[in-house]
Amino acid sequence: MSRVAFLGLGVMGYPIAGHLKRAGHDLTVFNRTRSKAEAWVKQYGGESAPTPAEAAANSDVVLSCVGRDDDVREVAVGRHGAFITMKRDAVFIDHTTASAGLARELAEGAHQRGLHFVDAPVSGGEQGAKNGQLTIMCGGTPAAYAKAAPVMTAYARQCRLMGEAGAGQLTKMVNQICIAGLVQALAEGLSFARAAGLDPLAVVEVISKGAAQSWQMENRHKTMLAGQFDHGFAVEWMRKDLAICLSEARRNGTSLPVTSLVDQFYADVEKMGGARWDTSSLFARQTALGKGK
């Protein structure tokens, strides 16, 4: 098995690193909050390190799953970044949802150091990470992907190279654009069903067998109707992702009117105190609007 370092033990990174350890890799972890890394080692074994550079020393594969572009830069090429100590021909896999520009920047930096880089944002949420059933969208060279793919099989349902550096992030943007519209449509549909005097559960049971069916409908309609919004990806992180989408759209000339509107609806949810609610909380906003009539 490979010598692997994992940087960032958040909601997604913690279980992903666990899958890697269970797969038999020699694993060292890093997390800015040391207690989280110590808890992970206590649960899974392996080792923890105080800096990304120390975690990545002599590793064959280094993975990161952090928050924003600047966080990725810090763990990769910062003062104590992993690129400093990674051995030649090793691969850095970034699971953070970040900008395509950052992916290209780090791919070039890796190349100059004799390293490989793969931007590999994931879809599937916390449950997908825990169950080892993530969809992974990758960007990079075929050689880099060939080194990365065998490692990612430990927690991937599907993993595919989408193109050169940045293509993984661009694909994830498409994913988030599509989800945003679906969740808002479901929130509106459930709200309409209630206002019309229908049984929303019965409505979903019928329409989910037809063209309206979606993952969001199947997995979120009951919790939305129950006002439970603690099941996944937080609103503040969705807004971060949508900001990346909208920025890229301005760059490439794409019109994203629905995405722009839904982003503002999520801003309303934040004003309601729902920054840490999951993305299905658009229904809370829809419900509040109904009560305001």
N, C-alpha and C positions, 0 to 999 in steps of 0.2 A: 504494500500500500504506500501511498505518497505521504511526504511530510507536508502538512497543510497548516496554514494560519487563517484564522477567521477574525475579522475586525468589525465589531459592532454587534452587541447582543441585545438588540431591541425585540419588539414583538415578533418580527420575522427572523432576525438573525439567531436568536436563542435556540429555537427548535431546528433551524437549518443546520447549525453547528452540531446539534445533537445527532442528527441523521448522519453527518459525516463521521462523527466518532463511532457510532454504531456500525458504520460500514467498514471500520477497521483502520481508518487513517490515523496517523500520528499527529495529533492536533494540539495547537497552541492558540489560545484566544486572547483578544484584547478588547476591553471596553473602557470608555472614559470614566465610568463609575466603577471603581475596582470591586466593590462589593458584589456587583452583578456577575463579574467574571469569576469571582471566588465561589459564588453560588453555583455557577455553571460547572466549574471543575468538581465541586462537591457532588453534583448530581451525575455527571457523565465521566469524570476522570480527565485525563490529559493535563495540560498546564496552562497557566495564564502568564502574561507578560505585561510590564508597566507601560510599554510604548509599542506602536505599530512596528517600528523598526526591529525591536527585540523579538516580537512575535513572529516576524517574517524571516528572521535570519536563517539562511540556508534552506528555505522552503521551496518545494517544487510548485506549489499552488498557494496563492494568497487570495482570499475572498473578502469583500467588504459589503456591508449592508448598513448604511448610516442614514443621515437625514437629507442634507441638501448639497449642492455643488461644492460649497466651501468645506463642508465636512469631508467629502470625498478627497478633495485636494489635500486636506490636512493629513489624512491617514495614508495617502499615497505618496505625495511629494513634499509634504511639510518638513519642518525641521527634524522631526523624528519619524518620517514617513517610511512606508514599507519598501519603496523603490531603492532606498539606500542600501539595504542589506539583502535583498532578494538575489539569489544566485543566477547567473547567466542562463538564459533560455527558460526561466520559470515564467509562469503565467499569472497575471493579476485579473481576477474576475470581479466585476463590480455589479452587485445586485440592487444598488440604490436606484430609485427612479430619479434621474437627473437630466441635464440638458444634453442634446446631441453634440453641441459644441465642446462640452467638457470631455465627452467620450473621445472625440477626435484629438483633443489636446493631450489627454493621457495616453492614447495610443501612440502618438508621435513621441512623447517623452519616454514611453517604454521601449520603443524601437531604438531610440538613441542610446539606451542603456543595455541593449541586447536582451530585452525582455519582451514578453507578449502581453497583450491587453484585450479583454473581451468585455464590452458593455452588455450586461445581462439582466435587465429589469425583469421582475416576476409578476405574475398575476395568480390569484387564488386566495389571497388574504391570509389571515392568521390560521384559519382551519386548514387551508392548503399547505401551509408551512408545517403545521403540527403533524398532518397526515402524510407528508412527503408527496404531495400531489400538486405541485406548482407547475404552471406553464411558464417557460423561460424563453424570452425573445432576445436573440444574441446578435451583436455586431462585432466584426473583427475579421482578421485574415483566416483562411481555411486552416492554416497551421496553428494559429492560436486556438481556434475552436476545437481542433482535434485534441489539443492538450486539455482543454477545459471540460469538454462534454462527458468523458468517463467519470469525472468527479461529481458532476451535477446530477448524474443518474440516481444518486442516493436520495434525492428529494424531488425529482421532476416527474410529472406525468407526461409532459411534452417539452422538448427542448429543440430549438431550430435556429440555424444561422440564417439571418435575414439579409445580410449584406455586409458591407465594410463597416468600419468603426462608426458608431452613431446610429446604425440601422436598428439595433435593438431598442434604443431609446425612442426612436421615431415610431416604431411599432407599438411601444407601450403608450405613446401619446394617442395613437389611434384607439387603443383599448380604452383609455380614460375618456376620450371624446364620446365614444359609443355608450359607455356606462352612464355618463352624466345625463344624457337624454333619456335613457331607459328608466333610470330611477325617478326622474321628474315625471315622466309619463305615467309610471305606476302610482306615484303619489297622487296625481290628478285623478286617475281612474278610480282608485279606492275612495277618494274624497267624494267624487261624483256618485259612486254607488251608494254610499251612505246617505248623501243628500237626497237621492232619488228614492230612498226608502227600501232599497234592496239589501239583501244579506251579502255583504262583501265576500265572505268566505265561499258562499255558494257561487257567486259570480266568478271568482277566481277558479274554482273547481271546474267550471264549464269552459271559460275562455282560455285556460292554460292548456287545454287539449287542442287548441287551434293556433292560428297564426300569431296570436298575441303572446304566446309562451316565451319566457325568457328565464335565465338563471335567477335574476333578481325577483321575478314573480314567484318562482318555485320556492326560493329560500328566504325571502324577506317579507312576503305579504302578511303573514300571521304576526310577526313581531312588530311590523309597522302599525297594524291595527291595534295591537296591545300597547302601543306607545313605548316599546322597548328598543332602545337605540345604543346598546352596548355590545354589539355583536361583530364588530370588525373595524374596517379602515376609517380613521377619524376624519371629520370634516376639515380640520385645519391642514391635514396632509393632502386631502383631495384638492383643496384650493391651491396648495403648493404645486401639485401636478398640473392642474388646469392653467395656472400661470405659465408654466413651461410650454404647454400646448399653445396657448394664445400668443406667446412670444414667438414661437416657431412659425405659427400661422402668419404673423405679421412679416416675418422674414421671407417666407415662400409665397406670400400672396393669396393664401387660402382664406375664404370667408367662413367664420364659425359662429353664426348668430345664436344658435341654440346653446352652444357651449358657453358663450359669453353671458347669456341670460342665466343659465343654471349656476354659473360661478357667482353671480350677484345674489341668487337665491340662497346659496351656501353662505354668503356674507350675512344675509338676514338670519340664518340659523345661528351663526356665531354671535350676533347681537342678542339672540335669545338665550345665550349661555351655552350653546351646543357645540363649541369648538372641538370637544372630545367625544361628542356623539358620533355614531357611525353614519355613513353616507345616506342610509335610508331615512335619516331624520328630516329629509325634505318633506316627508309626510307631516311632521310636527308643524312646519311652516304652513303647509297647506291647510291643516286643521285650524291653526290660529287665524288664518285669513277667513275661514268659514265662520268662525265664532265672532269675527269682527263685523260681519254683515248685519 
